[in-house]
Amino acid sequence: MPLIFAPCNVLLRVVRIHVDEKVKRHLENLGISVNCELEVLSQSGGSVILRIKEGRLALDRDMATRIFVAVKEA
């Protein structure tokens, strides 16, 4: 499911990132890559605030629709 539809406060795993290589490298530098774990802290108008590792990151609606996640199994 796209990140903008992901539930808040649930551990998620990135399964696919649908962007070009330049943007993908930038996201990897920020800590977002396939199989990484993250959590949506809040959503507002399509924008999301994520918890990745020990930091927080805000993504706009356009970028959040290009990152696909799945609920991490326990």
C-alpha positions as CSV (number, residue, x, y, z in Angstrom):
1,M,0.0,0.0,0.0
2,P,1.2,3.5,-0.6
3,L,2.7,5.3,2.5
4,I,-0.1,7.8,2.5
5,F,-2.7,5.1,3.3
6,A,-0.6,3.4,6.0
7,P,-1.9,3.4,9.5
8,C,-0.3,5.5,12.2
9,N,1.8,4.1,15.0
10,V,2.2,0.7,13.3
11,L,5.6,-0.7,12.4
12,L,5.9,-0.9,8.6
13,R,8.4,-2.3,6.1
14,V,9.2,-0.6,2.8
15,V,8.6,-3.1,0.0
16,R,9.0,-0.8,-3.1
17,I,10.1,2.7,-4.0
18,H,8.9,3.9,-7.4
19,V,11.3,6.8,-8.2
20,D,14.3,7.5,-10.4
21,E,17.8,6.5,-9.3
22,K,18.8,10.0,-8.2
23,V,15.8,10.3,-5.8
24,K,16.3,6.8,-4.6
25,R,19.9,7.5,-3.6
26,H,18.7,10.6,-1.8
27,L,16.1,8.6,0.1
28,E,18.7,6.0,1.0
29,N,20.9,8.8,2.5
30,L,17.9,9.8,4.6
31,G,17.4,6.2,5.8
32,I,14.6,5.1,3.5
33,S,15.4,1.9,1.4
34,V,13.7,-1.3,0.5
35,N,13.2,-3.6,3.6
36,C,13.8,-0.7,6.1
37,E,11.5,-0.3,9.0
38,L,9.6,2.9,9.7
39,E,6.5,4.1,11.5
40,V,4.0,6.8,10.5
41,L,3.7,9.3,13.4
42,S,1.1,11.6,11.8
43,Q,-0.7,12.4,8.6
44,S,-2.1,15.7,7.4
45,G,-3.5,16.4,3.9
46,G,-1.4,13.6,2.4
47,S,1.8,14.7,4.0
48,V,3.3,12.3,6.5
49,I,5.8,12.4,9.4
50,L,7.8,9.3,9.8
51,R,9.9,7.8,12.5
52,I,13.0,6.1,10.9
53,K,15.5,4.6,13.2
54,E,16.0,7.4,15.9
55,G,15.0,10.3,13.7
56,R,11.9,11.9,12.2
57,L,11.3,12.8,8.6
58,A,8.5,14.7,6.8
59,L,7.5,13.7,3.3
60,D,5.0,15.5,1.0
61,R,2.1,13.8,-0.7
62,D,3.9,13.2,-4.0
63,M,6.8,11.4,-2.4
64,A,4.5,9.5,0.0
65,T,2.5,8.0,-2.9
66,R,5.7,6.6,-4.5
67,I,6.8,4.6,-1.4
68,F,5.0,1.3,-0.9
69,V,4.9,-0.4,2.5
70,A,3.5,-3.4,4.3
71,V,2.7,-4.0,7.9
72,K,5.7,-5.7,9.5
73,E,4.9,-9.1,10.8
74,A,5.8,-9.9,14.4
